[in-house]
């Protein structure tokens, strides 16, 4: 009797697990893919990938990609595309450089004006797309060419820099250690009695505290979100999967925090990214504005019939994209410590690839902020790892193209099966 009851229960549990895996395949797959790629490059680079200084460089090198990927996620979810973000970021970097270097403007005021110009650019493109019904591909392709030409015109073929020190801190600065360092292992001394670099373990305590608070906040929000879904009758993923997923993500974050703390702490730009990521997660999951973008991308006609002003929504989506492209341009310029005529060229490809690799659908209506961020880090780790291995840039481009094609093909395959 007991045996007959146990068998169906086990089979039901297995079926439930399989269904959960299928429903959350993209989310689980992204985390697994990131771990697998990091593990592969850790092995092939003899551990160089996980050096604290190298992990910091990965963040600094991909910060502007992640910033633009957040805006591009909204654009793609809304059912559009923006090919101009690289050129716009390069143009805004040039504007900021001219204001600060040539006219001696205060860096904060120059940055505010630059971001405002980015919003105007994005809004102008959004107007043509939303109200004049010109396809986004055409409008933003034109924008790519226009702003690439404007960069050359504004800079006149020269590089403008260096920037004021306070502006450079946007991309090269680190948060201060307000508590004081923690010494786990004192550095060794050489024959002259001086400490040998990198021979001890001294941790940036403020970074540890901030990191622990962020991980704790993430877990709290995940648990609260799960309870809210359950209270409204939505069936979530199995509890075991939920726990394992969050344990793995928390372990990765704590490892990265330890690595940052053992170097110079959290980069300033990482804190900027964290604020933006939190804001966009709140926007897409909690705000009516975000839900309407998904509705519009899923079925624009149905969204319009339900009372959503799709034209205004599209206009604001591209305005946000313009602001983020401007911010990314300032970060990129601050990292180089100069604005160059070729700044931003090709960045749009990395941004779009990051969003698609992160699970956004080419058909619109599907995509998550966490997926876009993980997708950007996957592309960043691949770039960094292949660079350390000495793989030629031509092979790097081909490999990234294959990864992008595979991600989109995988998405379309899942849609056909659904």
PyMOL commands that set and color helices and strands:
alter all, ss='L'
color gray80, all
select helices_A, chain A and resi 2-23+25-44+48-50+52-77+85-102+107-130+136-155+165-172+205-231+239-261+268-286+288-298+300-305+310-336+347-357+369-389+393-417
alter helices_A, ss='H'
color red, helices_A
select strands_A, chain A and resi 160-161+182-185+201-203+338-339
alter strands_A, ss='S'
color yellow, strands_A
deselect
rebuild
show_as cartoon
